[in-house]
């Protein structure tokens, strides 16, 4: 959920502005694709470690989470300054680490009856379909509609972050979310990031210059990774209902 503050700043930048990076989305797409490929590599490596040495995965998982957060802020700052040569290897490493940390939920999904490999593939395919539809809608939004939707999504992200933090805190005390509530939270997350994918195509060309394409790739990457996660969470929750 590191995307929350970044999303808020992008909305503020986009207010009352014409396109400042008309080609930035097209420039970002190859790097977005490359990041997703590296994420898949990270997932594959993480799954291998989970199967061969689960205790090693759990100990390295938290280290990877910390490293991933640090890399996000460093890479984001470097990319925002348009220093793409230095930002690219940082983003590549970030994408790979992201895949490693994602391998936990992918492993759970693969082992959940009714989800399995087909469910993981469906989640990935759904993200791709969302991208195509979101691009068509987002690029044609009016200024009023774009900013209104962006503000709504921003508020929704804050609410979702609060709920997720509360879930995490309660889990330390052995209190876990009932299945029906998990379905609701996951469904809300899916809707939220589908909306965010639409807003990306309106906001990002107004918030970033053409030479800041790596910042745009990172922003879109976060949107689709979070969408993938919440689709998987929803599928798992639906197939684990009491």
C-alpha positions in Angstrom: 0.0 0.0 0.0 3.0 2.3 -0.5 1.0 3.7 -3.4 -1.3 5.8 -1.1 0.9 8.9 -0.6 2.3 8.7 -4.1 -1.3 8.6 -5.5 -2.3 11.6 -3.4 0.7 13.7 -4.7 -0.1 12.7 -8.3 -3.7 13.9 -7.9 -2.5 17.2 -6.5 -0.1 17.7 -9.4 -2.8 16.9 -11.9 -5.3 19.5 -10.7 -6.1 22.1 -13.4 -3.2 21.0 -15.6 -3.1 20.1 -19.2 -1.0 17.1 -20.4 2.7 17.6 -19.4 3.7 14.1 -20.6 1.5 13.2 -23.5 3.8 10.2 -24.4 4.8 9.2 -20.9 2.4 6.2 -20.7 3.6 4.7 -24.0 7.2 5.2 -22.8 6.4 3.5 -19.5 4.7 0.4 -20.8 7.9 -1.6 -21.8 9.3 -1.0 -18.3 6.0 -1.9 -16.7 6.1 -5.2 -18.7 9.7 -5.8 -17.8 8.9 -5.2 -14.1 6.0 -7.7 -14.2 8.3 -10.3 -15.8 10.9 -9.9 -13.0 8.1 -10.1 -10.5 7.1 -13.5 -12.0 10.7 -14.6 -11.7 10.7 -13.5 -8.0 7.5 -15.5 -7.4 8.9 -18.6 -9.0 12.1 -18.3 -6.9 10.0 -17.7 -3.7 7.8 -20.7 -4.4 10.9 -22.9 -4.8 12.2 -21.8 -1.4 8.8 -22.3 0.3 8.7 -25.9 -1.0 12.3 -26.7 -0.2 12.9 -24.7 3.0 9.8 -23.0 4.5 11.7 -21.8 7.6 14.2 -20.0 5.4 11.5 -18.4 3.4 9.8 -17.0 6.5 13.0 -15.5 7.8 14.0 -14.0 4.5 10.4 -12.8 3.8 10.5 -10.1 6.4 14.0 -9.0 5.3 12.6 -8.8 1.8 9.6 -6.7 2.9 11.9 -4.2 4.7 14.3 -4.1 1.7 11.4 -3.6 -0.7 10.0 -0.6 1.3 13.4 1.0 1.4 14.0 0.4 -2.3 10.6 1.8 -3.2 11.3 5.2 -1.6 14.8 5.4 -3.0 13.9 4.3 -6.5 10.8 6.6 -6.5 12.9 9.6 -5.6 15.5 8.9 -8.2 12.9 8.3 -10.9 11.0 11.4 -10.0 14.2 13.4 -10.7 14.3 11.9 -14.2 17.6 10.0 -13.4 16.5 6.9 -15.3 19.9 5.3 -15.6 20.2 5.0 -11.8 16.6 4.3 -11.2 16.3 1.4 -13.6 18.4 -1.2 -11.7 16.8 -0.1 -8.5 13.3 -0.7 -10.0 14.4 -4.0 -11.4 15.6 -5.2 -8.0 12.4 -3.8 -6.4 10.2 -5.8 -8.9 12.1 -9.0 -8.2 11.8 -8.6 -4.4 8.1 -7.8 -4.8 7.7 -11.1 -6.6 9.5 -12.9 -3.8 7.2 -11.4 -1.2 4.1 -12.1 -3.4 5.1 -15.8 -3.5 3.5 -16.3 -0.1 -0.1 -15.5 -1.2 0.5 -17.2 -4.5 1.5 -20.4 -2.6 -1.7 -20.1 -0.5 -3.8 -19.7 -3.6 -2.2 -22.7 -5.3 -3.0 -24.8 -2.3 -6.6 -23.6 -1.9 -9.2 -25.9 -3.4 -11.2 -24.1 -6.0 -8.4 -21.6 -6.7 -5.1 -23.4 -7.7 -3.2 -22.5 -10.8 -6.3 -21.6 -12.8 -7.2 -19.0 -10.1 -3.8 -17.4 -10.2 -3.9 -17.3 -14.0 -7.4 -15.8 -13.9 -6.1 -13.1 -11.5 -3.3 -12.2 -13.9 -5.6 -12.3 -16.9 -8.1 -10.1 -15.1 -5.4 -7.5 -14.5 -4.6 -7.5 -18.2 -8.2 -7.1 -19.2 -8.6 -4.3 -16.7 -5.6 -2.5 -18.2 -7.1 -2.5 -21.7 -10.5 -1.3 -20.5 -9.0 1.3 -18.1 -6.9 2.8 -20.8 -9.9 3.4 -23.0 -12.0 5.0 -20.2 -9.2 6.9 -18.4 -7.8 8.7 -21.5 -11.3 9.9 -22.3 -12.3 11.3 -18.8 -13.2 14.9 -18.5 -11.2 17.0 -16.1 -14.1 17.2 -13.7 -14.8 13.4 -13.8 -11.1 12.5 -13.6 -10.4 14.6 -10.5 -13.6 13.5 -8.8 -12.8 9.8 -9.4 -9.2 10.4 -8.3 -10.3 12.0 -5.0 -12.8 9.2 -4.4 -10.1 6.5 -5.0 -7.6 8.4 -2.8 -10.1 8.4 0.1 -10.9 4.8 -0.5 -7.2 3.9 -0.3 -6.8 5.6 3.1 -9.8 3.7 4.4 -8.4 0.4 3.0 -5.0 1.1 4.5 -6.6 1.6 8.0 -8.5 -1.6 7.7 -5.5 -3.6 6.6 -3.4 -2.2 9.5 -6.1 -3.1 11.9 -6.2 -6.6 10.5 -2.5 -6.9 11.0 -2.6 -5.6 14.6 -5.4 -8.0 15.5 -3.6 -10.9 14.0 -0.8 -10.5 16.5 -3.4 -11.2 19.2 -4.8 -14.2 17.4 -7.9 -12.4 16.2 -8.5 -13.1 12.6 -11.1 -11.7 10.1 -14.3 -13.7 9.6 -14.5 -15.2 6.1 -17.5 -13.0 5.2 -15.7 -9.8 6.2 -12.6 -10.9 4.3 -14.7 -11.3 1.2 -16.0 -7.8 1.7 -12.6 -6.3 2.3 -11.1 -8.1 -0.7 -14.0 -7.2 -2.9 -13.6 -3.5 -1.9 -9.9 -3.7 -2.7 -10.6 -5.1 -6.1 -13.0 -2.3 -6.9 -10.7 0.3 -5.5 -7.7 -0.7 -7.7 -9.9 -1.2 -10.8 -10.8 2.5 -10.2 -7.2 3.4 -9.6 -6.2 1.8 -12.9 -8.7 4.1 -14.7 -7.5 7.1 -12.8 -3.8 6.3 -13.7 -4.5 7.0 -17.4 -6.0 10.4 -16.6 -3.7 11.5 -13.8 -0.2 10.3 -14.8 0.2 12.2 -18.2 -0.8 15.4 -16.3 1.5 14.8 -13.3 4.7 13.5 -15.0 6.9 14.7 -17.9 7.8 12.4 -20.7 11.3 11.9 -19.2 9.7 10.6 -15.9 8.5 7.4 -17.5 10.0 5.2 -14.9 8.0 7.0 -12.2 4.9 6.3 -14.2 5.9 2.7 -14.7 6.3 2.3 -11.0 2.9 3.9 -10.2 1.1 1.6 -12.7 3.1 -1.4 -11.4 1.8 -0.8 -7.9 -1.8 -0.5 -9.1 -1.7 -3.8 -11.0 0.2 -5.7 -8.3 -2.3 -4.6 -5.7 -5.2 -5.5 -8.0 -3.6 -8.9 -8.5 -3.2 -9.4 -4.7 -6.8 -8.4 -3.9 -8.2 -10.6 -6.7 -6.3 -13.5 -5.2 -7.5 -12.6 -1.7 -11.1 -12.6 -2.9 -10.8 -15.9 -4.7 -9.2 -17.5 -1.6 -11.8 -16.0 0.7 -14.7 -17.2 -1.5 -13.4 -20.7 -1.5 -12.7 -20.8 2.2 -16.2 -19.6 3.4 -17.6 -21.5 6.3 
